[in-house]
Structures are given as structure tokens and as C-alpha cells.
Amino acid sequence: MQTADQNSISVFKTRKGRRFNVVIGNIKMRMGVCRFADFKTYLSSIHRNIDFKSDNIELTLVKNNLVIELGMDDFLRLYHEVNSIISNQEYLKN
């Protein structure tokens, strides 16, 4: 398990808007539209079941079944950044 560094989360789309980059610490992920929508669904399912008494959240990423641990604030920031991008893209809204 890896622990991601604080303040090391960024989510952005490429210039053409059809690829998305997610950076969590030293882990960099590039996703297409469908994979990014799946990532949002995964984060939403974790968000719905959060025990707000815990300090950390574990994420299992597809890449080599990598498990990372994020602090609660970092997870919420990641969740809200992904949702913000989704809400601004008509073709990603459900």
C-alpha cells in the first residue's frame, strides 16, 4: 500500500477534451472518456459509504491492483475535482 503525499492531487483534461489526466502523488493516470466516467462512478460509490470517523480512505486502482491510502481531505478533494469536470462536460453527464 502506498500513502499519497498531501496536496499532490490534480485532475485535468487535455486540450482536445477527450482525455483526462489524474495525478495522485507520484501515480499518473491517463484516461479516455469512458474510463474517466467509470472512475467517477467508483469514487461516488466510495463516497456514499464513507465512515467520516476514519482518517484515511483506501483506493484500489486498476494499474497492477495498486492500493493507495488517501487522507479524508485529499479523497474529498479528488472526488470534488472529478465531479466538477464531469458536471462541465455535457457528453459525460448521466
C-alpha positions in Angstrom: 0.0 0.0 0.0 1.2 3.5 -0.8 0.3 6.7 1.0 -0.2 9.6 -1.3 1.5 12.9 -0.4 -0.7 15.7 0.7 -1.5 18.5 -1.8 -0.4 16.2 -4.6 -3.8 15.6 -6.4 -4.7 17.1 -9.7 -7.3 16.3 -12.3 -7.4 18.0 -15.7 -8.5 17.3 -19.2 -6.3 17.6 -22.3 -6.7 20.4 -24.8 -8.9 18.4 -27.1 -11.0 17.4 -24.1 -11.3 13.7 -24.9 -8.6 12.5 -22.5 -8.2 13.1 -18.8 -5.2 13.1 -16.5 -5.4 12.2 -12.8 -2.3 12.6 -10.7 -2.2 11.3 -7.1 1.2 11.7 -5.6 3.7 10.0 -8.0 0.9 8.0 -9.6 -0.2 9.3 -13.0 -3.2 8.0 -14.9 -4.4 9.0 -18.3 -8.0 8.0 -19.1 -10.4 8.2 -22.0 -13.9 9.4 -21.6 -15.4 6.1 -20.7 -12.7 5.2 -18.2 -13.0 8.6 -16.6 -16.7 8.2 -16.2 -16.1 4.8 -14.6 -13.6 6.3 -12.2 -16.2 8.9 -11.2 -18.7 6.1 -10.5 -16.0 4.3 -8.4 -15.3 7.4 -6.4 -19.0 8.0 -5.9 -19.6 4.5 -4.5 -16.8 5.0 -2.0 -18.2 8.5 -1.1 -21.6 7.1 -0.4 -20.2 4.6 2.1 -17.6 6.8 3.8 -17.3 6.4 7.6 -16.4 10.0 8.4 -14.9 8.9 11.7 -11.9 7.4 9.8 -8.9 9.4 8.8 -8.0 7.6 5.6 -9.6 6.2 2.5 -8.2 3.2 0.5 -8.5 3.3 -3.2 -7.7 0.3 -5.4 -6.5 1.4 -8.8 -6.7 -0.9 -11.8 -3.0 -0.5 -12.6 -1.4 -3.6 -11.1 -4.1 -3.7 -8.4 -2.4 -0.8 -6.7 -3.8 0.2 -3.4 -3.3 3.7 -2.2 -4.3 5.4 1.0 -5.6 9.0 0.9 -6.4 11.2 3.8 -10.0 12.2 4.1 -9.4 15.7 2.9 -7.4 14.5 -0.1 -10.1 12.0 -1.0 -12.8 14.6 -0.8 -10.7 17.0 -3.0 -10.2 14.3 -5.6 -13.9 13.4 -5.5 -15.0 17.0 -6.0 -12.4 17.7 -8.7 -13.6 14.7 -10.7 -17.3 15.7 -10.2 -16.5 19.3 -11.2 -15.0 18.2 -14.5 -17.9 15.8 -15.2 -20.5 18.5 -14.5 -18.9 20.8 -17.0 -18.9 18.2 -19.8 -22.3 17.6 -21.5 -21.2 14.3 -23.0 -20.2 12.9 -19.6 -23.4 13.6 -17.7 -25.8 10.7 -17.0 
